[in-house]
Amino acid sequence: DTEVTQTPKHLVMGMTNKKSLKCEQHMGHRAMYWYKQKAKKPPELMFVYSYEKLSINESVPSRFSPECPNSSLLNLHLHALQPEDSALYLCASSQVWTGGESPLHFGNGTRLTVT
Amino acid sequence: AQTVTQSQPEMSVQEAETVTLSCTYDTSESDYYLFWYKQPPSRQMILVIRQEAYKQQNATENRFSVNFQKAAKSFSLKISDSQLGDAAMYFCAYRQNTGNQFYFGTGTSLTVIP
C-alpha cells in the first residue's frame, strides 16, 4: 500500500492553464518534498517543507508554487508551464532529522504533460 | 553538496543469478545514512534497503544485501536469486546527518533475462 497519496495520477494541461498537484500522508512525518523526474533520470529536488515551513527551494521557477496547508498535505500549484516542464512529479515525506535514520517515502507520482 | 555516483547505467542478469550494483559517494561527514531505492515501470520509488554509517554490519533484507565499505565510501547492492520482478531502475541515495536533504545517484537500469 502507498502511504503517500498523490492526485491526480495523470495531468495534461495547456501552457495557459492553472492546475494543482496534491499530496497527502498520514505517517506523522513533518518533512515533505516535491521532486521532478525525467525518464531514466534521478529525482531532482524542487522544494522541502519542514514543520509546514518552506526550508529548501532549489531555485525553482515561480510558475511552480508550493503550499503546505497542514502537516499532512502538500500542494504544488502550476501556472503558465512550458513543454519542458513535462515530467513525473513525485511527492515524498520523511521524519524531520533527529539523529535517527528516516528514509524518504514516495507517492506514486503525477505524470504531467504540458501541451 | 554531496555527490553520489553510480557508474553502471545499465546492467543485466539472468533469472536466479546474482548481480551487484555499485555506488560510491563523497562526504566529509562521519555519520550519515545510505539507501537503495527501486523504481519499476509502475514508477513508485520503493525503499529496498538502508544502512547507517556507524553500523559496521552490512544490512540485509531477504534477497537484497549491501557491501558497505566506509573507508572506500562504497555502498554496493547485491541481489541474489534474481527474479523478473527485480527489473527496475535502482537509485542509491545519501542522507547527511543534519537537515533533510537527500542526494541521489544517476541510477542503474537493471534488466532480468528469463
Boltz contact constraints between the chains, C-beta under 6 A:
constraints:
  - contact:
      token1: [A, 31]
      token2: [B, 100]
      max_distance: 6.0
  - contact:
      token1: [A, 42]
      token2: [B, 91]
      max_distance: 6.0
  - contact:
      token1: [A, 42]
      token2: [B, 104]
      max_distance: 6.0
  - contact:
      token1: [A, 42]
      token2: [B, 106]
      max_distance: 6.0
  - contact:
      token1: [A, 42]
      token2: [B, 107]
      max_distance: 6.0
  - contact:
      token1: [A, 43]
      token2: [B, 104]
      max_distance: 6.0
  - contact:
      token1: [A, 48]
      token2: [B, 100]
      max_distance: 6.0
  - contact:
      token1: [A, 50]
      token2: [B, 100]
      max_distance: 6.0
  - contact:
      token1: [A, 97]
      token2: [B, 100]
      max_distance: 6.0
  - contact:
      token1: [A, 101]
      token2: [B, 33]
      max_distance: 6.0
  - contact:
      token1: [A, 101]
      token2: [B, 50]
      max_distance: 6.0
  - contact:
      token1: [A, 101]
      token2: [B, 52]
      max_distance: 6.0
  - contact:
      token1: [A, 103]
      token2: [B, 35]
      max_distance: 6.0
  - contact:
      token1: [A, 103]
      token2: [B, 47]
      max_distance: 6.0
  - contact:
      token1: [A, 103]
      token2: [B, 50]
      max_distance: 6.0
  - contact:
      token1: [A, 104]
      token2: [B, 102]
      max_distance: 6.0
  - contact:
      token1: [A, 106]
      token2: [B, 45]
      max_distance: 6.0
  - contact:
      token1: [A, 108]
      token2: [B, 44]
      max_distance: 6.0
  - contact:
      token1: [A, 109]
      token2: [B, 43]
      max_distance: 6.0
